[in-house]
Amino acid sequence: MAETMKAALKTESGEFEIAEVAMPQISDPHWVLARVKVAGICGTDLRHWKKEDPDLKSKIMGHELAAEVIEVGSEVTNVKPGDRVVVETLLGDETCDWCRVQQYNLCPNLYKVRMRTISQAFAQYVAGPAEKFYKLPDHVSDEEATLLDTFSVCLHAINLSGIKINDKVAVIGAGPIGLGQVQLAKACGADVIVTDIVDSSLKLAKELGADAVVNTKNQDGYKEVMEFTKNRGADITFECAGGPSMPVTLPQATTFTRIGGKVVIVGGFESGKTAIELDWQRIQKAEIQLIPSASYSFRDIYPEMEICLELLAKGKLNAKKLITHNFTLDDINKAFETAQDKEHTHAVFVALTI
């Protein structure tokens, strides 16, 4: 086997350069080496696009991927060479109190550990613990499987929300996370209204089951949500836009939400402190719960990614409709441009064939 592989390395200016780097190794008898087949570009990746960050220079990024097992350690029993797999890229230090109870999404060292091991999708090979590799059914394609990380983030938020049948749910943001949230909320028996500023994304939300959609660039989101909920407000609002939108969308989420309701914060923040003005008196007097949701891990005894894989395999989640573009790894910069300019490209989920 070759000693090097092709990878897209982050530049200091925030774009990518293609280079040959050292192959990952099986460093433990319980580890697996896999050939990456397809990787995805998510909102977290886009927040670092063309952003100067010396800490990421020459790093391999990417955390949504499907792969083929190439080699396994001597103690691995769940997968074998030749198996098609989806790879869960959340890996904590496996020593802290949170990892001990399978809440590794909260591990204080999560990003440091995952980014130097299994969270390196924009490369030809990846290695990590065998329990992070889930075998794919034949009828689930590599492209579809790449969306399982996104769906798992959505499922974690659903599990934190305490959603009930016939709940009135608002979803802010119709990107991959928001569209996954729509599908899972509908699967739970909720009525769902979705807001965004891109018509093509809202059209897709309707196709995936949303009961109502609102373009807040030219419609009054609050008015539409109130009408949808008989002037009560949403039982649960999922904020799924995140990033630079958060100073607008998080306050919006609290106004959409009824007295005694919940706001689940799914969209990601930039690192550091973010100043956001909220009507704290109303939030307190209305006992509106703000629930942060971070990645995913387990629901009780079940890995949330495994749950999503079963839902996808049974046809209860639709990944195909979300995949709008596919590029090669060599064209990764063009892929990122396409993913970011979704108003013109109508991009939702952009895949990379490695």
Phi, psi and omega per residue, in radians:
M1 nan 2.512 -3.120
A2 -1.072 2.707 3.133
E3 -1.616 -0.232 3.124
T4 -2.203 2.906 3.109
M5 -2.526 2.841 3.053
K6 -1.437 2.432 3.105
A7 -2.613 2.688 3.019
A8 -1.671 2.047 -3.102
L9 -1.783 2.427 3.126
K10 -1.226 2.339 3.051
T11 -1.632 2.902 -3.114
E12 -1.125 -0.473 -3.138
S13 -1.435 -0.127 3.057
G14 1.751 0.060 3.040
E15 -1.698 -2.814 -3.118
F16 -2.253 2.637 2.973
E17 -2.265 2.463 -3.129
I18 -1.513 2.309 -3.100
A19 -2.600 2.878 2.997
E20 -1.623 2.253 -3.132
V21 -2.299 2.962 -3.140
A22 -1.157 2.465 3.075
M23 -1.178 2.497 2.985
P24 -1.188 2.732 -3.081
Q25 -2.122 2.692 2.969
I26 -1.378 1.833 -3.021
S27 -1.738 0.063 -3.079
D28 -2.655 2.559 -3.129
P29 -1.104 -0.247 3.133
H30 -1.735 0.190 -3.073
W31 -1.735 2.846 -3.115
V32 -2.260 2.496 2.987
L33 -1.927 2.288 -3.089
A34 -2.363 2.629 3.083
R35 -1.600 2.076 -3.126
V36 -1.201 2.256 3.129
K37 -1.741 -0.859 -3.119
V38 -2.444 2.414 3.042
A39 -2.184 2.754 -3.122
G40 -2.095 2.721 3.083
I41 -1.812 2.143 -3.104
C42 -1.999 3.106 -3.110
G43 -1.066 -0.633 3.105
T44 -1.102 -0.750 3.088
D45 -1.052 -0.734 -3.090
L46 -1.173 -0.515 3.125
R47 -1.177 -0.354 3.098
H48 -1.702 -0.007 -3.069
W49 -1.243 2.228 -3.129
K50 0.948 0.547 3.088
K51 -1.980 2.172 -3.127
E52 -1.153 2.143 3.134
D53 -2.634 1.623 -3.098
P54 -0.984 -0.493 -3.116
D55 -1.168 -0.391 -3.118
L56 -1.711 -0.057 -3.098
K57 -1.007 2.273 3.124
S58 1.173 0.295 3.097
K59 -1.641 2.630 3.029
I60 -1.600 2.209 -3.105
M61 -1.829 -3.031 3.044
G62 1.727 2.312 -3.103
H63 -2.483 0.321 3.067
E64 -2.184 1.985 -3.023
L65 -2.757 2.630 2.933
A66 -2.058 2.606 -2.991
A67 -2.636 3.069 3.036
E68 -2.123 2.236 -3.128
V69 -1.145 2.278 3.141
I70 -1.855 -0.701 -3.066
E71 -2.644 2.572 3.117
V72 -2.258 2.665 3.064
G73 -1.255 2.907 -3.023
S74 -1.125 -0.368 -3.103
E75 -1.775 0.075 -3.072
V76 -1.428 2.281 -3.125
T77 -2.192 -0.280 -3.011
N78 -1.483 -0.415 3.093
V79 -2.406 2.862 -3.124
K80 -2.454 2.842 3.102
P81 -0.958 2.362 -3.103
G82 1.731 -0.321 3.126
D83 -1.205 2.410 2.980
R84 -1.492 2.341 -3.024
V85 -2.422 2.710 2.842
V86 -1.786 2.504 -3.028
V87 -1.971 2.154 3.014
E88 -1.466 2.149 -3.012
T89 -1.764 0.236 3.056
L90 -1.566 2.013 -3.120
L91 -2.438 2.007 3.093
G92 -1.568 -2.972 -3.100
D93 -1.372 -0.151 3.100
E94 1.075 0.316 3.116
T95 -2.203 -0.329 -3.040
C96 -1.408 2.985 -3.128
D97 -1.100 -0.575 -3.095
W98 -1.311 -0.727 3.071
C99 -1.085 -0.612 -3.102
R100 -1.061 -0.536 -3.131
V101 -1.908 0.440 3.076
Q102 1.077 0.511 2.982
Q103 -1.873 0.853 -3.043
Y104 -1.167 -0.268 3.036
N105 -1.119 -0.306 3.130
L106 -1.804 0.084 -3.126
C107 -1.010 2.268 3.130
P108 -1.043 -0.406 -3.114
N109 -1.881 0.308 -3.034
L110 -0.932 -0.955 -3.015
Y111 -1.218 -0.640 3.124
K112 -1.105 -0.713 -3.112
V113 -1.311 -0.847 -3.029
R114 -1.160 -0.601 -3.056
M115 -1.363 -0.225 3.060
R116 -1.825 0.097 -3.141
T117 -2.307 -1.618 -2.903
I118 -1.548 -0.281 -3.098
S119 -1.626 1.125 -3.104
Q120 -2.454 1.086 -2.996
A121 -1.287 -0.436 -3.086
F122 -1.483 0.944 3.135
A123 -2.717 2.955 -3.054
Q124 -1.333 -0.467 -3.086
Y125 -2.397 2.702 3.071
V126 -2.534 2.615 3.124
A127 -2.329 2.570 3.116
G128 -3.101 -3.125 -3.117
P129 -1.070 2.446 -3.062
A130 -1.023 -0.564 -3.097
E131 -1.191 -0.163 3.094
K132 -1.591 0.016 -3.109
F133 -1.951 2.051 -3.090
Y134 -1.946 2.175 -3.113
K135 -1.162 2.393 -3.109
L136 -1.655 2.427 2.973
P137 -1.125 2.699 -3.094
D138 -1.044 -0.570 -3.045
H139 -1.480 -0.029 3.063
V140 -1.733 2.044 -3.089
S141 -1.307 2.847 3.084
D142 -1.049 -0.720 -3.127
E143 -1.090 -0.789 3.112
E144 -1.078 -0.762 -3.092
A145 -1.076 -0.517 -3.123
T146 -1.100 -0.390 3.122
L147 -1.448 -0.050 -3.089
L148 -1.173 -0.501 3.043
D149 -1.098 -0.798 3.097
T150 -1.036 -0.855 -3.132
F151 -1.081 -0.609 -3.137
S152 -1.171 -0.663 3.046
V153 -1.047 -0.751 3.129
C154 -1.133 -0.737 -3.128
L155 -1.115 -0.689 3.113
H156 -1.046 -0.740 3.115
A157 -1.137 -0.707 3.079
I158 -1.042 -0.784 -3.114
N159 -1.133 -0.624 3.100
L160 -1.258 -0.451 -3.007
S161 -1.312 -0.437 -3.053
G162 1.198 0.516 -3.086
I163 -0.977 2.517 -3.140
K164 -2.224 2.784 3.125
I165 -1.019 2.396 3.133
N166 1.290 0.151 3.011
D167 -1.073 2.613 3.030
K168 -1.706 2.060 -2.992
V169 -2.096 2.363 3.005
A170 -1.922 2.378 3.085
V171 -2.097 2.096 3.114
I172 -1.731 2.001 -3.114
G173 1.856 2.128 -3.119
A174 -1.998 0.703 2.948
G175 -1.436 -2.931 -3.133
P176 -0.964 -0.730 3.129
I177 -1.139 -0.846 -3.132
G178 -1.079 -0.683 -3.141
L179 -1.246 -0.570 3.001
G180 -1.170 -0.687 3.129
Q181 -1.105 -0.690 3.090
V182 -1.014 -0.865 -3.068
Q183 -1.110 -0.727 -3.123
L184 -1.250 -0.661 3.099
A185 -1.119 -0.699 3.089
K186 -1.147 -0.674 3.113
A187 -1.101 -0.451 3.118
C188 -1.496 -0.037 3.102
G189 1.598 0.325 -3.126
A190 -1.580 2.814 2.937
D191 -1.711 2.332 -2.928
V192 -2.236 2.289 2.990
I193 -2.029 2.398 -3.042
V194 -2.129 2.400 3.055
T195 -2.074 2.545 3.073
D196 -2.885 -3.127 3.105
I197 -2.061 0.107 -3.132
V198 -2.029 2.029 -3.058
D199 -1.061 -0.689 -3.103
S200 -1.116 -0.625 3.108
S201 -1.217 -0.677 3.121
L202 -1.188 -0.645 3.068
K203 -1.046 -0.724 3.118
L204 -1.164 -0.659 3.099
A205 -1.019 -0.728 3.098
K206 -1.107 -0.736 3.140
E207 -1.102 -0.494 -3.105
L208 -1.602 0.077 3.005
G209 2.064 -0.073 3.121
A210 -1.041 2.438 -3.127
D211 -1.417 -0.475 3.122
A212 -2.679 2.621 3.096
V213 -2.323 2.653 -3.090
V214 -2.428 2.211 2.986
N215 -1.606 1.833 -3.035
T216 -1.315 -0.003 3.032
K217 -1.326 -0.508 -3.134
N218 -2.322 0.114 3.074
Q219 -2.263 2.721 3.134
D220 -1.484 1.809 -3.090
G221 -1.035 -0.777 -3.122
Y222 -1.056 -0.818 -3.127
K223 -1.055 -0.753 -3.110
E224 -1.182 -0.684 3.116
V225 -1.155 -0.730 3.121
M226 -1.088 -0.739 3.118
E227 -1.113 -0.684 -3.124
F228 -1.157 -0.517 -3.032
T229 -1.902 0.317 -3.138
K230 0.999 0.704 3.061
N231 1.177 0.248 3.078
R232 -1.546 -0.623 -2.932
G233 1.738 2.859 -3.083
A234 -1.234 2.462 3.002
D235 -1.116 -0.716 3.119
I236 -2.417 2.326 2.996
T237 -2.036 2.224 3.076
F238 -1.767 2.017 3.054
E239 -1.482 1.953 -3.043
C240 -2.131 0.160 3.136
A241 -1.492 -0.965 3.036
G242 1.164 -2.986 3.083
G243 1.010 -2.413 -3.089
P244 -1.159 -0.267 3.110
S245 -1.329 -0.310 -2.942
M246 -1.003 -0.679 3.114
P247 -1.068 -0.344 3.066
V248 -1.692 -0.814 -2.968
T249 -1.356 -0.525 3.114
L250 -1.212 -0.839 3.018
P251 -1.018 -0.682 3.097
Q252 -1.018 -0.756 3.140
A253 -1.031 -0.700 -3.128
T254 -1.199 -0.559 3.112
T255 -1.311 -0.508 3.118
F256 -1.244 -0.324 -2.910
T257 -1.668 2.423 -3.077
R258 -1.303 2.909 2.981
I259 -0.979 2.255 -3.132
G260 1.371 0.135 -3.116
G261 -1.578 -2.989 -3.043
K262 -2.321 2.494 2.964
V263 -1.994 2.093 3.100
V264 -1.794 2.121 -3.054
I265 -1.621 1.753 -3.090
V266 -1.752 -0.682 3.121
G267 -1.094 2.559 -3.043
G268 -1.532 2.660 3.051
F269 -1.655 2.775 2.917
E270 -1.241 2.745 3.078
S271 -1.188 2.717 -3.101
G272 1.552 -2.913 -3.074
K273 -1.590 2.388 3.099
T274 -2.132 2.125 3.139
A275 -1.504 2.098 3.136
I276 -2.330 2.172 3.121
E277 -1.454 2.240 3.103
L278 -2.249 2.623 3.067
D279 -1.396 1.387 -3.013
W280 -1.120 -0.553 3.123
Q281 -1.112 -0.786 3.117
R282 -1.123 -0.739 -3.137
I283 -1.033 -0.755 -3.124
Q284 -1.236 -0.833 -3.098
K285 -1.148 -0.528 3.131
A286 -1.574 -0.018 -3.092
E287 0.845 0.814 3.055
I288 -1.400 2.181 -3.123
Q289 -1.530 2.265 3.016
L290 -1.756 2.038 -3.025
I291 -2.056 1.825 3.060
P292 -1.261 2.447 3.125
S293 -2.172 2.179 -3.044
A294 -2.102 1.934 3.069
S295 0.902 -2.234 -3.108
Y296 -2.889 2.935 3.077
S297 -2.797 -1.778 3.139
F298 -2.095 2.617 2.854
R299 -1.964 1.859 -3.061
D300 1.026 -2.109 -3.103
I301 -1.625 0.033 -3.000
Y302 -1.890 2.222 3.009
P303 -1.103 2.289 -3.077
E304 -1.135 -0.551 3.070
M305 -1.169 -0.664 3.121
E306 -1.132 -0.671 3.080
I307 -1.051 -0.805 -3.125
C308 -1.151 -0.632 3.089
L309 -1.074 -0.727 3.106
E310 -1.136 -0.720 3.134
L311 -1.123 -0.716 3.110
L312 -1.142 -0.769 -3.115
A313 -1.124 -0.552 3.139
K314 -1.497 -0.018 -3.139
G315 1.426 0.240 -3.136
K316 -1.543 -0.189 2.989
L317 -2.201 2.464 3.136
N318 -1.937 1.954 3.088
A319 -1.674 -0.544 -3.037
K320 -0.993 -0.727 -3.083
K321 -1.158 -0.394 -3.104
L322 -1.433 -0.360 -3.057
I323 -1.472 1.882 -3.047
T324 -1.847 -0.442 -3.064
H325 -2.496 2.665 3.080
N326 -2.477 2.280 3.127
F327 -2.255 2.900 2.996
T328 -1.527 2.860 3.109
L329 -1.040 -0.620 3.128
D330 -1.068 -0.463 -3.126
D331 -1.776 0.518 -3.041
I332 -1.069 -0.630 3.138
N333 -1.168 -0.679 3.062
K334 -1.142 -0.662 3.110
A335 -1.080 -0.737 3.125
F336 -1.169 -0.691 3.080
E337 -1.029 -0.754 -3.131
T338 -1.138 -0.770 -3.114
A339 -1.135 -0.606 -3.096
Q340 -1.345 -0.615 -3.063
D341 -1.608 0.909 -2.977
K342 -1.183 -0.389 3.139
E343 -1.144 -0.571 3.137
H344 -1.684 -0.619 -3.085
T345 -1.550 -0.276 -3.063
H346 1.091 0.486 3.135
A347 -1.238 2.493 2.973
V348 -2.107 -1.288 3.091
F349 -2.004 2.140 -3.120
V350 -1.845 2.137 -3.097
A351 -1.796 2.653 3.065
L352 -2.081 2.122 3.015
T353 -1.488 2.107 -3.015
I354 -1.561 nan nan
